[in-house]
Amino acid sequence: MDPKHRDVLKTKMDEANLARLEALGSARLDAFVADAIALCDPDQVVVCDDAADTLALTRRRAIELGEERPLAIPGHTVHFDGFHDQGRDREVTRYLVPEGETLAETLNQVGRDAGLDEVRGLLAGAMRGRTMAVRFLTLGPTNSAFSIPCAECTDSFYVSHSMDLLYRLGYEEFRRLGAKAQFFATLHSSGPMDERMVSTDVENKRIYIDYTRDAVYSVNTQYGGNTIGLKKLALRLTIRMADREGWLAEHMFLMGVRGPGGRKTYVAGAFPSACGKTSTAMLPGETILGDDIAYFRVIDGQARAANAEAGIFGIIQNVNRVDDPEIHKVLTTPGEVIFSNVLVKDGRPYWLGMEGDIPKDGENFSGLWHEGKTDDQGKPIPLAHKNARYAVRLDALANCDDQLENPRGVPLSAVMYGGRDAHAYVPVQQGFDWAHGIIAYGAALETETTFATVGKEGVPEINLMSIQDFVAIALGKYVRNNLEFGKRLTQPPLVFGVNYFLRDGAGKFVTGMRDKHVWVKWMERRVHGEAEAVRGPTGWLPLYDDLVPLFAEVLGAEYARDDYVKQFTIRVPENIAKIDRVLAYYAENIPDAPEVVGETLRAQRERLQTLGAAKGDRVSPLDL
């Protein structure tokens, strides 16, 4: 170890902690931790290994400090974020861009030198009076082609505890790699806090990503998406790594869909937050491999996929016993769970959309709460936040897939893209080929914004492949990488577009909440050539005769022909308008997009125009 680093480390570490760090044999790691200490000035530093007593320490300290509070069910705790710290904050999440470089104009960025000066100024002395925890974890299964080691220094034991639930422990991985460890580094401080252990300096919240050093700085925030460096912050760094190395990092769930004869087919899906992503990944009777971030690699000509994470940081709104039986069981029985930003009364958590009687007072993200309480603008404060969350380990779920830790990942057979589209796309359709599906459903994904991102709700926007907020390379290059990935495969996965939010002329949804399970089962049958389809102008559509038995098998329900027509009628003007918006967006914001993107979308518009000229603005699937 460099003597200058040792001198800094010894001021805040005892011999045992220093020995744990030194055993890893990484000069870069030593420098990172020493810099964090010199900058943030904690009272002491704990270097955490993978031992059980280390995990127990993290959880115990989170409770002792008041960052988490025990609930009535053993193992359950609750954490509150600040009133104005309830989601990923786009405005203050920025890339640090060196002089002479630039990213796409759609991405928030700041000059690297100025940004570093700002965020390091906010972090200076931020940990005085506190303990810094040094954590080691991995993205992807350990000791595999998917593994990425990560280190985080934080003064929040809630953040540290959350990482234990959401990721694989990585101290031994760092020890195995030694000086060869190429890791992502995160430095986080909650900043000033009030008596509820809530970050208070919201005006100076900053989340800055230094992609030139694979590093993240986060300060004056506690919300998991802003502070757990391995979450969406590391995804930005992973995308750059995948670009360099020729694989894909995606904002996708992974699930195993059961088919006839006991087979299991692996499917991935990309949805913006609060658009049905977790509820699809958690469909009853299927298996879940991951609900948020997936890595794709070409191995022996086959698409293989792995979950970057090992837990779920899920939105709890509307979780109930009927639609989400596995999650609901975990949330209501003893075991390790962290709830955040729910209502608590008498040691029990309550959330929006749950069944049963809801108390009229308690404590929530606003402090002491009562029915009718308003904010400083006179708006009613709900009993729990719409973006309230739970954190659990995946293996706590009875339906956790048994291949979660497979170092080779799982064979990927299908990919789906979905968003909130009230007017145009049908509930489910299949791309004509890999390129068409990637472009028409992924690169052209248009959705309404939701409460999971700080800002306005219900605003239509292009969210390219449901990953646009996190892309740290040119967006056109990201699309090109996806297209090229498919060319390297012996048999590319099928690509599907789904839309759970299509409405009729009266504004009512045309599909039920549980219908998504039928669409997923239809995809599984298509993968194996066991369901037919009719060719529409925007993709292959299911046949009514194939959906009838699936509705009976999956939901125990009859499926009316009128419902089929209502759901799968092609809305010609709306689809053309959608394409025009996407093309205009690309022309203005993504001029480096591959030419095939425009060609594919214009060809789709031409098919729609031809259909409309022949059969009108509304074309039944029975007339295709």
Secondary structure as GFF3:
##gff-version 3
##sequence-region A 1 624
A	DSSP	alpha_helix	3	10	.	.	.	ID=ss1
A	DSSP	alpha_helix	15	22	.	.	.	ID=ss2
A	DSSP	alpha_helix	27	40	.	.	.	ID=ss3
A	DSSP	beta_strand	44	47	.	.	.	ID=ss4
A	DSSP	alpha_helix	52	64	.	.	.	ID=ss5
A	DSSP	beta_strand	69	70	.	.	.	ID=ss6
A	DSSP	beta_strand	76	79	.	.	.	ID=ss7
A	DSSP	beta_strand	93	97	.	.	.	ID=ss8
A	DSSP	beta_strand	109	111	.	.	.	ID=ss9
A	DSSP	alpha_helix	112	123	.	.	.	ID=ss10
A	DSSP	beta_strand	131	139	.	.	.	ID=ss11
A	DSSP	beta_strand	148	154	.	.	.	ID=ss12
A	DSSP	alpha_helix	157	166	.	.	.	ID=ss13
A	DSSP	beta_strand	168	169	.	.	.	ID=ss14
A	DSSP	alpha_helix	171	177	.	.	.	ID=ss15
A	DSSP	three_ten_helix	178	180	.	.	.	ID=ss16
A	DSSP	beta_strand	184	189	.	.	.	ID=ss17
A	DSSP	three_ten_helix	202	204	.	.	.	ID=ss18
A	DSSP	beta_strand	206	210	.	.	.	ID=ss19
A	DSSP	beta_strand	215	219	.	.	.	ID=ss20
A	DSSP	alpha_helix	224	227	.	.	.	ID=ss21
A	DSSP	alpha_helix	232	245	.	.	.	ID=ss22
A	DSSP	beta_strand	248	250	.	.	.	ID=ss23
A	DSSP	beta_strand	253	258	.	.	.	ID=ss24
A	DSSP	three_ten_helix	260	262	.	.	.	ID=ss25
A	DSSP	beta_strand	264	270	.	.	.	ID=ss26
A	DSSP	alpha_helix	277	281	.	.	.	ID=ss27
A	DSSP	beta_strand	287	290	.	.	.	ID=ss28
A	DSSP	beta_strand	294	299	.	.	.	ID=ss29
A	DSSP	beta_strand	302	307	.	.	.	ID=ss30
A	DSSP	beta_strand	311	315	.	.	.	ID=ss31
A	DSSP	alpha_helix	325	331	.	.	.	ID=ss32
A	DSSP	beta_strand	337	340	.	.	.	ID=ss33
A	DSSP	beta_strand	343	345	.	.	.	ID=ss34
A	DSSP	beta_strand	348	350	.	.	.	ID=ss35
A	DSSP	beta_strand	361	364	.	.	.	ID=ss36
A	DSSP	beta_strand	367	370	.	.	.	ID=ss37
A	DSSP	beta_strand	389	393	.	.	.	ID=ss38
A	DSSP	three_ten_helix	394	396	.	.	.	ID=ss39
A	DSSP	beta_strand	410	411	.	.	.	ID=ss40
A	DSSP	beta_strand	414	418	.	.	.	ID=ss41
A	DSSP	beta_strand	428	430	.	.	.	ID=ss42
A	DSSP	alpha_helix	434	437	.	.	.	ID=ss43
A	DSSP	pi_helix	438	443	.	.	.	ID=ss44
A	DSSP	beta_strand	446	448	.	.	.	ID=ss45
A	DSSP	beta_strand	460	462	.	.	.	ID=ss46
A	DSSP	three_ten_helix	464	466	.	.	.	ID=ss47
A	DSSP	three_ten_helix	468	470	.	.	.	ID=ss48
A	DSSP	alpha_helix	475	487	.	.	.	ID=ss49
A	DSSP	beta_strand	494	498	.	.	.	ID=ss50
A	DSSP	three_ten_helix	513	515	.	.	.	ID=ss51
A	DSSP	alpha_helix	516	527	.	.	.	ID=ss52
A	DSSP	beta_strand	533	535	.	.	.	ID=ss53
A	DSSP	beta_strand	540	542	.	.	.	ID=ss54
A	DSSP	alpha_helix	544	555	.	.	.	ID=ss55
A	DSSP	alpha_helix	561	568	.	.	.	ID=ss56
A	DSSP	beta_strand	570	571	.	.	.	ID=ss57
A	DSSP	alpha_helix	572	589	.	.	.	ID=ss58
A	DSSP	alpha_helix	595	615	.	.	.	ID=ss59
A	DSSP	beta_strand	618	619	.	.	.	ID=ss60
A	DSSP	three_ten_helix	621	623	.	.	.	ID=ss61
###
